[in-house]
Amino acid sequence: MSANFENKKVVVSEIEELAKNAKSIVLVDYRGLTVAQATELRNEVRNAGGVYKVYKNRLMKIAFDKLKIDFPASDFEGTTAVMFHSSDEVAPAKIALDGSKKYGNLKLKSGYVDGKYFNTDEITALANIPSREVLVAQLLGLLTNPMRSLAVAVSEIAKKNA
């Protein structure tokens, strides 16, 4: 076997390993990004605890097919980069959506989150979900609001009667 074939097998196994451990996988079209923009995007993904890589479309398709991760063939047309995250389902989608707004050239293709395929619209909806911290703060606000209102009402009655 040729060395080139062996190198491709190594790349496919690397993709498989990243995909096996990933809670979320997001595919993006990076056509038109400058090197500086791509580097900035890669750093954002890395800082969030994820991995941003550019592989050959055919090698990604082979790796995902081996793992029975069904992306449509159209997702592997043109320039494709992939974002993996092993612990956060939403982070790659958020970074990709923010990057598409920031750079204009970056386009979301699709994703695979917790074993389910997400098209472009679904990935965008996922990215628009507030962060866990914001959701917890909103829930705490909702839970404490009735008690706060009762305390204000009792305080006003006490002021009125005094």
C-alpha positions as CSV (number, residue, x, y, z in Angstrom):
1,M,0.0,0.0,0.0
2,S,1.1,3.5,-0.7
3,A,2.2,6.0,2.0
4,N,-0.6,8.3,0.8
5,F,-3.2,5.7,1.4
6,E,-1.9,5.0,4.9
7,N,-1.9,8.8,5.6
8,K,-5.6,8.9,4.6
9,K,-6.4,6.0,6.8
10,V,-4.8,7.9,9.7
11,V,-6.9,11.0,8.9
12,V,-10.1,9.0,8.7
13,S,-9.4,7.4,12.1
14,E,-8.6,10.8,13.6
15,I,-12.0,12.1,12.4
16,E,-13.7,8.9,13.7
17,E,-12.1,9.4,17.1
18,L,-13.2,13.1,17.3
19,A,-16.7,12.2,16.2
20,K,-17.1,9.3,18.6
21,N,-16.3,11.5,21.6
22,A,-18.3,14.5,20.3
23,K,-21.7,15.6,21.7
24,S,-22.0,18.0,18.8
25,I,-20.6,18.2,15.3
26,V,-21.1,21.3,13.2
27,L,-20.2,21.6,9.5
28,V,-19.5,25.1,8.0
29,D,-18.6,26.5,4.6
30,Y,-15.6,28.7,5.2
31,R,-15.1,29.9,1.6
32,G,-14.0,33.5,1.5
33,L,-12.5,33.6,5.1
34,T,-9.1,35.1,5.3
35,V,-6.4,33.2,7.1
36,A,-6.6,35.6,10.1
37,Q,-10.4,35.1,10.3
38,A,-10.0,31.3,10.1
39,T,-7.4,31.4,12.8
40,E,-9.5,33.6,15.0
41,L,-12.4,31.2,14.6
42,R,-10.2,28.2,15.3
43,N,-9.0,29.9,18.5
44,E,-12.6,30.7,19.6
45,V,-13.5,27.0,19.2
46,R,-10.4,25.9,21.0
47,N,-11.0,28.4,23.9
48,A,-14.6,26.9,24.2
49,G,-13.1,23.4,24.6
50,G,-13.8,22.2,21.1
51,V,-11.9,21.3,17.9
52,Y,-12.0,23.1,14.6
53,K,-10.5,21.2,11.6
54,V,-10.5,21.3,7.9
55,Y,-10.4,17.9,6.2
56,K,-11.0,16.6,2.7
57,N,-14.8,16.2,2.2
58,R,-14.4,12.6,1.0
59,L,-12.4,11.6,4.1
60,M,-15.0,13.2,6.4
61,K,-17.8,11.4,4.5
62,I,-16.0,8.0,4.9
63,A,-15.4,8.5,8.6
64,F,-19.0,9.6,9.3
65,D,-20.4,6.8,7.3
66,K,-18.3,4.3,9.3
67,L,-19.9,5.7,12.5
68,K,-23.4,5.7,10.9
69,I,-23.6,9.5,11.2
70,D,-25.8,10.4,8.3
71,F,-25.0,13.7,6.7
72,P,-26.4,14.3,3.2
73,A,-23.9,14.3,0.4
74,S,-24.7,17.9,-0.3
75,D,-23.1,18.9,3.0
76,F,-19.8,17.8,1.7
77,E,-19.8,20.0,-1.4
78,G,-17.5,23.0,-1.6
79,T,-15.2,24.0,1.2
80,T,-16.1,22.4,4.5
81,A,-14.7,22.7,8.0
82,V,-16.0,20.8,11.0
83,M,-16.3,21.7,14.6
84,F,-16.4,19.0,17.3
85,H,-17.2,19.5,21.0
86,S,-17.1,16.6,23.5
87,S,-19.1,18.2,26.4
88,D,-21.2,21.2,25.1
89,E,-23.9,20.6,22.5
90,V,-24.5,24.3,21.8
91,A,-21.0,25.9,21.8
92,P,-20.0,25.0,18.2
93,A,-23.3,26.1,16.8
94,K,-23.1,29.4,18.7
95,I,-19.5,30.0,17.6
96,A,-20.5,29.2,14.0
97,L,-23.5,31.5,14.0
98,D,-21.6,34.3,15.6
99,G,-18.8,33.8,13.1
100,S,-21.3,33.9,10.2
101,K,-22.6,37.3,11.5
102,K,-19.1,38.6,12.2
103,Y,-17.4,37.6,9.0
104,G,-20.3,37.3,6.5
105,N,-18.5,34.6,4.5
106,L,-18.9,31.7,7.0
107,K,-22.0,29.7,6.4
108,L,-23.6,27.0,8.6
109,K,-24.2,23.8,6.7
110,S,-25.6,21.4,9.2
111,G,-24.8,19.5,12.4
112,Y,-25.2,16.4,14.4
113,V,-26.1,16.8,18.0
114,D,-26.6,14.0,20.5
115,G,-27.2,11.5,17.7
116,K,-29.6,13.5,15.7
117,Y,-29.1,15.3,12.4
118,F,-29.8,19.1,12.4
119,N,-30.2,21.1,9.2
120,T,-29.1,24.7,8.8
121,D,-32.3,26.1,10.3
122,E,-32.2,23.7,13.3
123,I,-28.6,24.5,14.0
124,T,-29.4,28.2,13.9
125,A,-32.3,27.7,16.4
126,L,-30.0,25.7,18.6
127,A,-27.4,28.4,18.5
128,N,-30.0,31.0,19.6
129,I,-30.8,29.2,22.8
130,P,-29.4,31.2,25.7
131,S,-26.5,29.8,27.6
132,R,-27.0,27.6,30.6
133,E,-26.1,30.4,33.0
134,V,-28.6,32.7,31.5
135,L,-31.3,30.0,31.6
136,V,-30.6,29.3,35.3
137,A,-30.7,33.1,36.1
138,Q,-34.1,33.4,34.3
139,L,-35.4,30.4,36.2
140,L,-34.3,31.8,39.5
141,G,-35.9,35.1,38.6
142,L,-39.2,33.4,37.9
143,L,-39.0,31.4,41.1
144,T,-38.2,34.4,43.4
145,N,-40.6,36.8,41.7
146,P,-43.8,35.7,43.6
147,M,-42.0,35.9,46.9
148,R,-40.5,39.3,46.1
149,S,-44.0,40.6,45.1
150,L,-45.5,39.3,48.3
151,A,-42.8,40.9,50.4
152,V,-43.4,44.3,48.6
153,A,-47.1,44.0,49.2
154,V,-46.7,43.1,52.8
155,S,-44.2,46.0,53.2
156,E,-46.6,48.5,51.6
157,I,-49.5,47.3,53.9
158,A,-47.3,47.6,56.9
159,K,-46.3,51.2,55.9
160,K,-49.9,52.1,55.3
161,N,-51.0,50.8,58.8
162,A,-48.2,52.4,60.7
